[in-house]
Amino acid sequence: MTGELPHPETRDAPAGPRATGHASSPSQAGRGRSPLRRAAGGVLLPVAAVVAAVAGAAVFFGTAAVTAAILVLGTAALVAVLATGFALARPAFALLGARRPGTAAVAFTGAVALAVAGASAVTVFRPMPGDRAAPAPAGVAFWDLPTGSRIAYTAVRAADPRPTPVIFLHGGPGTPGEGVPDAARALAGRGFDVYAYDQVGAGRSTRLADVTGYTVARHVADLEAIRHMLGADKLILVGRSWGGSLTARYLAAHPRHVAKAVFVSPGPLWEGAYPDHDTGDPWSVLPPAQARLRDELAGTPRMIVQSVLMGLNPNAAHALVPDDEADPWFRRVMLTGKDATQCPGGPPASVHGNRPGFYANQLTSADAERAADPRPALRAIEVAALILRGECDYLKPEVAEDYRRALPHATLVPVRGAGHSITTEQPGYLPLLRDFLLR
């Protein structure tokens, strides 16, 4: 039996009478240890399976730090499972008394690797259901910008246009509207050409192959390129939510090219002013059923792995869950909270089919947290600004107040009966906007 010492040959025994007494023979001592050794082998074998799976996951994520190729990540993880599993399974089978522990370890490790690969295939590597993108409505056109962005936009043009066009900037980042806002036709009637566009990575605009290219600077560069495309010396910018943050960033970078700026429920002017991101959270007021749905969408193995990869290598996350899958998923998550940003008791928010951009949202938001404080530059800018804040806005009042303090010629106006989405919840904001632009 494995673990026992062989009996000494008779011819090797010393001459004389055989020793007597109660001492155990080597063979008996081996048999006494055998149950313990078998128990140790029995414990080590399942440990080998668990440790092999953990090693595979660790190598998968570790390799993601140097490459975004999912095939390479998966192969490295599989090799780690096989190597670790064999290294632990062989001594386990030896303890169990297997005649050929190496052969048994190979078979066992192969089975573990097959189980890990199979489980991963139906969870982590199984694409989520997608949906078809909504067809583009009439009037959608495109700008091909020198930045490399192909930008979808819609426009309402005045019969006798003024030299300064109005551009509406959507929120998110990465959450476009559909078409121009309702205010556009009223403004066009007053002589303004009005444009609304899908920012890069959102709606019908370009998705970047390298998702780390979604930066605040890229959005500012695209907007400056759009100004050149329009042949306008100055722009009037109307930014909603994150669009307000973008308006402020563009204003700080190109103050000579902004005639007026309107900030509608603007997002944080500078993320660094809120180290705990304590600016308000619409998700905290979700009804239980919607909160559970959101948690279910975010808690699948595929999206958990994707989330970890986002922190290690966003391009690896993008390779695992590409835009055609991530954007519909992001839309479903957003729909769980579509009514959480308005005044209580308000009518359900309308829904459109222009897809949001998940990676534009995540990477631009992350870059905004690292961006420099624009407030010192804004304090020296002589541009008239209007700040509109809904009384039920989930963003704290300090966020809008920060704009008023930073901009020397800013007016902060509260809007009754509106939450975060003033432009859709409170049509009464239009006279405020129109009067500001005309004076």
LUMGU-208499 format. One line per 4 residues: number of its first residue (from 1); their letters; for each residue x, y, z negated of C-alpha. Coordinates in pm, 1 decimal, padded with zeros to 6 digits. Layout:
NUM	A	X Y Z | ...;
//
This chain:
1	MTGE	00000.0 00000.0 00000.0 | 00123.8 00345.6 00087.2 | 00288.2 00515.0 -00209.1 | 00401.8 00185.4 -00376.4;
5	LPHP	00764.6 00080.7 -00410.4 | 00857.7 -00259.9 -00259.1 | 00917.8 -00559.9 -00486.3 | 01287.8 -00632.0 -00536.9;
9	ETRD	01402.6 -00948.2 -00365.2 | 01460.4 -01245.7 -00601.2 | 01814.9 -01281.1 -00482.0 | 01892.2 -00926.5 -00595.3;
13	APAG	01764.5 -00986.1 -00949.8 | 02027.8 -01003.3 -01221.9 | 02116.5 -01348.1 -01356.1 | 01977.3 -01453.9 -01685.4;
17	PRAT	01640.5 -01479.4 -01841.2 | 01356.8 -01256.5 -01692.8 | 01289.3 -00944.4 -01892.2 | 00968.8 -00937.5 -02085.9;
21	GHAS	00763.8 -00662.6 -02242.0 | 00480.9 -00426.8 -02162.0 | 00654.6 -00183.9 -01921.2 | 00467.3 -00142.4 -01588.2;
25	SPSQ	00635.6 -00264.7 -01275.4 | 00703.0 -00015.9 -00991.3 | 00423.3 -00181.6 -00791.0 | 00174.7 -00133.2 -01071.7;
29	AGRG	00277.0 00234.8 -01115.5 | 00216.5 00297.4 -00743.4 | -00124.9 00141.7 -00764.1 | -00198.9 00360.6 -01066.1;
33	RSPL	-00126.0 00678.6 -00872.5 | -00309.8 00568.1 -00558.2 | -00664.4 00687.8 -00650.5 | -00527.2 01029.7 -00736.0;
37	RRAA	-00342.1 01049.7 -00406.3 | -00653.0 00947.1 -00216.6 | -00856.0 01210.5 -00399.1 | -00596.5 01471.1 -00307.2;
41	GGVL	-00617.3 01365.2 00056.3 | -00994.6 01380.8 00045.3 | -00980.3 01737.5 -00085.0 | -00708.4 01850.0 00154.0;
45	LPVA	-00894.7 01736.3 00464.2 | -01193.3 01976.7 00442.8 | -00953.2 02246.4 00324.1 | -00756.6 02188.4 00644.2;
49	AVVA	-01071.5 02246.8 00851.6 | -01157.5 02570.7 00671.2 | -00802.1 02706.5 00672.6 | -00766.2 02622.8 01042.8;
53	AVAG	-01081.8 02817.6 01125.5 | -00966.9 03113.7 00913.6 | -00624.1 03106.5 01078.3 | -00789.4 03111.4 01419.3;
57	AAVF	-00994.2 03417.5 01324.9 | -00687.9 03593.1 01180.1 | -00484.9 03531.2 01495.1 | -00777.9 03640.9 01714.2;
61	FGTA	-00798.3 03977.5 01537.9 | -00421.9 04009.0 01500.8 | -00365.8 03955.0 01871.5 | -00630.0 04219.6 01946.1;
65	AVTA	-00385.3 04477.9 01813.3 | -00162.6 04419.4 02117.6 | -00401.2 04315.9 02396.4 | -00763.8 04360.4 02497.0;
69	AILV	-00778.3 04041.9 02706.9 | -01046.8 03822.6 02551.8 | -00907.6 03509.0 02720.3 | -00569.7 03570.8 02554.8;
73	LGTA	-00735.3 03636.4 02218.0 | -00940.2 03320.1 02242.5 | -00644.6 03107.2 02353.2 | -00423.7 03238.3 02072.7;
77	ALVA	-00699.1 03166.5 01820.8 | -00744.7 02811.5 01952.3 | -00370.9 02742.6 01930.3 | -00373.6 02869.6 01571.6;
81	VLAT	-00663.5 02637.4 01485.1 | -00482.1 02336.7 01633.0 | -00144.5 02412.9 01474.7 | -00278.9 02494.5 01130.3;
85	GFAL	-00525.4 02208.1 01130.3 | -00261.5 01951.9 01228.9 | -00007.8 02083.9 00975.1 | -00256.1 02027.9 00691.6;
89	ARPA	-00442.7 01722.9 00822.0 | -00136.1 01502.6 00868.3 | -00035.9 01498.7 00498.6 | -00402.0 01460.9 00408.9;
93	FALL	-00429.3 01141.8 00613.5 | -00099.0 01020.3 00471.7 | -00239.6 01061.4 00120.9 | -00549.5 00874.9 00230.1;
97	GARR	-00335.1 00583.2 00340.4 | -00393.8 00606.4 00715.2 | -00172.6 00369.4 00915.9 | -00098.7 00644.4 01168.6;
101	PGTA	-00155.1 00978.1 00996.2 | -00024.7 01176.8 01292.9 | -00272.0 01019.8 01533.2 | -00557.7 01066.8 01288.4;
105	AVAF	-00456.2 01431.3 01236.5 | -00461.1 01495.7 01611.6 | -00812.1 01352.2 01643.1 | -00935.4 01542.4 01338.4;
109	TGAV	-00782.1 01873.2 01449.0 | -00925.9 01831.3 01797.7 | -01270.4 01783.6 01647.4 | -01228.2 02096.7 01430.3;
113	ALAV	-01111.4 02300.2 01729.3 | -01405.7 02175.8 01934.3 | -01648.0 02267.9 01655.5 | -01496.4 02616.2 01616.8;
117	AGAS	-01500.5 02674.2 01991.3 | -01858.5 02552.0 02021.4 | -01983.6 02765.5 01733.8 | -01803.4 03069.4 01875.5;
121	AVTV	-01944.2 03008.7 02221.4 | -02304.9 03023.6 02101.0 | -02254.8 03314.4 01860.1 | -01958.8 03547.4 01916.4;
125	FRPM	-01913.1 03486.9 02289.3 | -02276.2 03453.2 02386.9 | -02396.6 03775.0 02557.1 | -02699.0 03943.7 02410.3;
129	PGDR	-03009.7 03992.8 02624.6 | -02993.5 04304.9 02835.2 | -03255.0 04503.2 03018.1 | -03276.4 04675.5 03350.3;
133	AAPA	-03179.4 05037.6 03367.2 | -03473.0 05262.7 03445.6 | -03474.0 05392.4 03802.9 | -03350.7 05746.7 03840.6;
137	PAGV	-03636.9 05993.9 03876.0 | -03653.7 06230.0 04168.2 | -03418.2 06523.1 04144.9 | -03118.8 06347.3 03987.0;
141	AFWD	-02795.8 06451.5 04159.0 | -02426.7 06404.3 04083.5 | -02114.6 06611.8 04035.9 | -01781.8 06440.6 04110.3;
145	LPTG	-01549.6 06630.4 03879.2 | -01170.4 06660.6 03906.3 | -01150.8 06510.4 03556.9 | -01259.3 06177.9 03710.4;
149	SRIA	-01611.9 06193.0 03571.5 | -01912.0 06137.4 03795.3 | -02182.4 06333.0 03617.7 | -02556.7 06290.6 03670.2;
153	YTAV	-02759.3 06608.6 03638.7 | -03095.3 06764.9 03708.4 | -03165.4 07129.4 03781.3 | -03444.2 07382.5 03808.3;
157	RAAD	-03338.0 07681.2 04012.2 | -03479.1 08030.3 04007.3 | -03611.2 08195.7 04323.4 | -03384.5 08494.9 04264.0;
161	PRPT	-03119.8 08363.2 04022.8 | -02916.5 08563.0 03778.8 | -02538.6 08514.0 03796.1 | -02524.0 08324.6 03465.5;
165	PVIF	-02680.3 07974.9 03461.9 | -02820.0 07799.9 03154.3 | -02684.5 07455.0 03068.7 | -02855.4 07228.8 02814.6;
169	LHGG	-02617.6 06994.5 02630.3 | -02770.3 06678.2 02485.7 | -02700.4 06523.0 02148.2 | -02551.0 06199.0 02027.3;
173	PGTP	-02277.1 06188.3 02131.4 | -02396.2 05963.1 02410.1 | -02774.2 06006.1 02378.4 | -02904.8 06189.3 02684.9;
177	GEGV	-03252.2 06312.3 02756.7 | -03438.7 06252.7 03079.8 | -03438.3 06547.9 03313.4 | -03439.5 06913.2 03213.8;
181	PDAA	-03621.1 07019.6 02894.4 | -03972.5 07163.1 02915.9 | -03828.6 07511.4 02860.5 | -03639.4 07496.6 03188.7;
185	RALA	-03926.6 07599.5 03415.1 | -04015.9 07893.7 03194.2 | -03654.4 08008.4 03202.8 | -03633.7 07958.6 03578.1;
189	GRGF	-03935.9 08183.6 03607.2 | -03728.2 08450.7 03433.2 | -03445.4 08420.1 03682.5 | -03219.8 08156.9 03526.2;
193	DVYA	-03085.9 07853.3 03708.2 | -03116.5 07573.8 03451.5 | -02913.3 07252.5 03437.7 | -02910.7 06946.1 03212.5;
197	YDQV	-02654.2 06671.2 03257.2 | -02564.7 06331.1 03115.2 | -02228.7 06362.6 02944.9 | -01956.4 06118.6 03047.5;
201	GAGR	-02028.0 05770.1 02912.4 | -02402.7 05829.6 02880.4 | -02714.9 05810.0 03093.0 | -02635.5 05773.7 03462.0;
205	STRL	-02287.8 05923.6 03437.5 | -01950.9 05748.3 03453.7 | -01858.3 05481.1 03201.2 | -01483.3 05486.7 03131.6;
209	ADVT	-01277.4 05171.0 03174.0 | -01052.0 05288.5 02890.5 | -01297.9 05373.6 02616.1 | -01036.3 05562.2 02415.7;
213	GYTV	-01082.8 05833.3 02679.2 | -01406.5 05940.3 02511.7 | -01276.0 06243.2 02325.0 | -01401.4 06588.6 02236.0;
217	ARHV	-01136.5 06732.4 02468.2 | -01268.5 06522.3 02758.5 | -01621.1 06657.7 02709.1 | -01489.7 07014.1 02693.9;
221	ADLE	-01284.8 06955.7 03010.4 | -01588.9 06815.8 03191.4 | -01796.5 07119.6 03096.4 | -01526.1 07355.9 03219.2;
225	AIRH	-01509.2 07160.3 03546.7 | -01888.0 07192.7 03579.4 | -01856.1 07570.0 03541.1 | -01614.5 07570.0 03833.4;
229	MLGA	-01849.7 07348.6 04035.5 | -02126.9 07604.3 03980.4 | -01900.1 07893.5 04072.3 | -02007.4 08078.0 03756.3;
233	DKLI	-01783.7 08311.5 03563.7 | -01991.6 08265.9 03248.2 | -02239.3 08012.3 03114.7 | -02526.9 08025.0 02871.0;
237	LVGR	-02504.3 07709.7 02660.9 | -02795.4 07555.1 02472.1 | -02665.0 07266.3 02261.4 | -02885.3 07031.5 02063.1;
241	SWGG	-02744.0 06828.7 01770.2 | -02401.6 06701.1 01890.1 | -02454.7 06928.1 02190.3 | -02427.7 07217.5 01943.7;
245	SLTA	-02093.2 07082.7 01823.1 | -01979.0 07058.7 02185.5 | -02098.7 07413.3 02253.5 | -01887.6 07538.1 01962.1;
249	RYLA	-01583.4 07344.7 02084.7 | -01619.0 07484.3 02436.3 | -01672.0 07833.6 02298.1 | -01352.7 07807.3 02091.9;
253	AHPR	-01155.2 07686.1 02395.6 | -01307.8 07915.2 02662.6 | -01460.9 08218.0 02492.4 | -01440.2 08436.5 02804.1;
257	HVAK	-01667.7 08199.2 02994.0 | -01963.7 08195.1 02754.2 | -02224.3 08469.3 02782.0 | -02448.5 08344.4 02500.2;
261	AVFV	-02472.8 08032.7 02286.6 | -02776.9 07866.1 02134.4 | -02738.8 07597.4 01868.8 | -03051.5 07382.6 01820.8;
265	SPGP	-03035.6 07165.8 01505.7 | -02657.2 07162.3 01553.0 | -02439.4 06881.2 01428.7 | -02141.4 06949.2 01201.9;
269	LWEG	-01920.7 07229.0 01325.4 | -01615.5 07053.3 01185.7 | -01629.4 06700.7 01046.5 | -01336.4 06773.9 00817.2;
273	AYPD	-01556.8 07002.8 00610.2 | -01752.0 06693.9 00498.7 | -01493.5 06434.9 00389.0 | -01765.9 06198.8 00268.5;
277	HDTG	-01977.3 06254.2 00583.8 | -02246.6 06379.1 00349.2 | -02442.7 06586.3 00599.7 | -02770.2 06391.3 00594.4;
281	DPWS	-02874.6 06042.5 00698.9 | -03192.8 05969.2 00896.6 | -03144.8 05593.2 00852.7 | -03200.9 05621.1 00478.3;
285	VLPP	-03571.4 05697.0 00529.3 | -03654.1 05409.2 00764.0 | -03962.5 05203.4 00674.6 | -03864.1 04857.5 00543.3;
289	AQAR	-03964.5 04675.0 00861.4 | -03756.9 04907.7 01079.0 | -03463.4 04889.9 00839.5 | -03469.7 04508.5 00855.5;
293	LRDE	-03478.5 04515.6 01235.1 | -03184.4 04752.4 01248.2 | -02987.5 04531.5 01006.8 | -03068.1 04224.2 01215.0;
297	LAGT	-02946.5 04393.1 01532.2 | -02621.9 04500.8 01366.9 | -02568.3 04178.0 01172.4 | -02526.9 03922.2 01450.6;
301	PRMI	-02188.4 03743.2 01463.3 | -02116.7 03897.1 01804.0 | -02171.0 04253.3 01684.6 | -01982.6 04193.5 01358.6;
305	VQSV	-01678.9 04075.1 01555.6 | -01722.2 04365.7 01796.4 | -01732.0 04605.8 01503.0 | -01405.4 04467.1 01361.8;
309	LMGL	-01243.0 04494.2 01704.8 | -01353.4 04858.8 01727.4 | -01124.5 04933.8 01434.3 | -00832.6 04738.2 01581.1;
313	NPNA	-00852.2 04798.8 01953.7 | -01165.4 04961.6 02100.2 | -01079.2 04831.7 02445.9 | -01087.4 04475.1 02310.1;
317	AHAL	-01433.1 04547.7 02167.3 | -01532.4 04681.5 02509.5 | -01398.7 04368.4 02678.0 | -01602.8 04147.9 02444.9;
321	VPDD	-01924.1 04351.9 02464.8 | -01922.1 04555.7 02789.6 | -02133.1 04864.7 02860.8 | -02411.5 04673.7 03035.3;
325	EADP	-02469.8 04487.6 02710.4 | -02368.7 04744.7 02448.8 | -02582.1 05028.5 02586.4 | -02915.1 04837.7 02582.8;
329	WFRR	-02830.2 04710.8 02233.9 | -02758.4 05067.2 02121.5 | -03091.1 05178.6 02267.0 | -03275.4 04911.4 02067.2;
333	VMLT	-03099.7 05025.3 01749.5 | -03187.8 05388.5 01817.5 | -03551.3 05303.5 01878.1 | -03577.0 05163.5 01525.3;
337	GKDA	-03518.5 05515.0 01394.7 | -03677.0 05731.3 01663.3 | -03939.6 05871.7 01425.4 | -03706.9 05919.1 01126.4;
341	TQCP	-03580.3 06262.5 01231.3 | -03907.5 06454.6 01243.5 | -04145.1 06603.2 00990.4 | -04350.1 06348.0 00794.4;
345	GGPP	-04684.1 06271.0 00955.4 | -04579.0 06392.3 01297.5 | -04680.3 06206.6 01613.7 | -04453.3 05926.2 01734.8;
349	ASVH	-04157.1 06049.0 01935.1 | -04173.6 05989.4 02307.9 | -03943.1 05735.3 02470.7 | -03762.3 05760.6 02803.3;
353	GNRP	-03554.5 05512.7 03001.3 | -03225.3 05700.1 03039.0 | -02976.2 05475.9 02862.1 | -02753.1 05598.3 02580.6;
357	GFYA	-02381.2 05523.4 02582.5 | -02259.3 05317.8 02286.9 | -01885.3 05362.4 02337.3 | -01918.3 05733.1 02416.8;
361	NQLT	-02105.9 05765.8 02088.8 | -01860.2 05570.2 01877.4 | -01531.2 05694.4 02019.9 | -01632.1 06060.5 02057.2;
365	SADA	-01761.1 06061.0 01699.5 | -01436.0 05907.9 01576.4 | -01232.6 06164.4 01771.0 | -01441.9 06449.0 01629.6;
369	ERAA	-01335.8 06341.5 01281.5 | -00970.8 06391.2 01381.5 | -01015.6 06713.0 01579.1 | -00878.5 07042.2 01450.9;
373	DPRP	-01100.7 07292.6 01273.8 | -01249.6 07531.1 01536.4 | -01377.8 07782.8 01283.2 | -01069.6 08009.7 01273.5;
377	ALRA	-01096.2 08059.1 01651.3 | -01473.1 08112.3 01638.3 | -01445.7 08387.3 01377.0 | -01271.1 08606.6 01633.8;
381	IEVA	-01523.5 08553.2 01916.6 | -01760.3 08833.3 02018.2 | -02037.8 08617.3 02166.1 | -02401.6 08644.9 02061.5;
385	ALIL	-02532.9 08321.2 01913.4 | -02874.3 08193.5 01803.6 | -02898.3 07906.8 01554.0 | -03231.7 07725.3 01522.4;
389	RGEC	-03291.8 07482.2 01237.6 | -03611.7 07284.8 01183.7 | -03749.6 07294.0 00832.0 | -03757.5 06912.5 00823.2;
393	DYLK	-03415.7 06859.0 00981.1 | -03242.2 06565.6 00815.2 | -02912.3 06754.0 00842.1 | -02845.9 06954.2 00530.9;
397	PEVA	-02895.1 07333.0 00549.5 | -02522.0 07383.8 00489.5 | -02450.9 07242.6 00836.9 | -02641.2 07519.2 01017.1;
401	EDYR	-02518.2 07775.4 00766.1 | -02160.2 07688.9 00857.4 | -02228.5 07810.7 01212.4 | -02373.7 08138.0 01085.2;
405	RALP	-02067.4 08203.1 00872.1 | -01819.6 08113.0 01147.4 | -01976.5 08314.9 01431.6 | -01966.6 08693.6 01376.6;
409	HATL	-02270.2 08763.6 01595.4 | -02493.1 08470.3 01499.2 | -02853.3 08473.0 01382.2 | -02995.8 08174.7 01194.2;
413	VPVR	-03370.5 08123.8 01242.2 | -03570.7 07852.2 01059.6 | -03837.1 07680.1 01270.2 | -04148.1 07569.9 01082.4;
417	GAGH	-04314.8 07240.4 01167.8 | -04004.4 07092.0 01326.3 | -03748.7 06832.0 01228.9 | -03425.6 06757.2 01409.0;
421	SITT	-03582.0 06751.6 01756.8 | -03706.5 07108.8 01772.9 | -03733.4 07114.4 02151.2 | -03987.4 06831.3 02155.9;
425	EQPG	-04158.8 06878.9 01819.1 | -04219.4 07252.0 01820.8 | -04299.2 07421.0 02152.9 | -04310.1 07749.2 01964.2;
429	YLPL	-03931.2 07764.8 01977.8 | -03948.5 07866.5 02344.4 | -04031.4 08234.9 02277.5 | -03733.3 08249.9 02041.0;
433	LRDF	-03506.3 08107.4 02308.1 | -03648.0 08320.1 02589.5 | -03632.6 08645.1 02391.8 | -03273.5 08578.8 02287.0;
437	LLR	-03161.7 08512.3 02643.8 | -03338.6 08818.4 02785.5 | -03215.3 09078.7 02541.6;
//
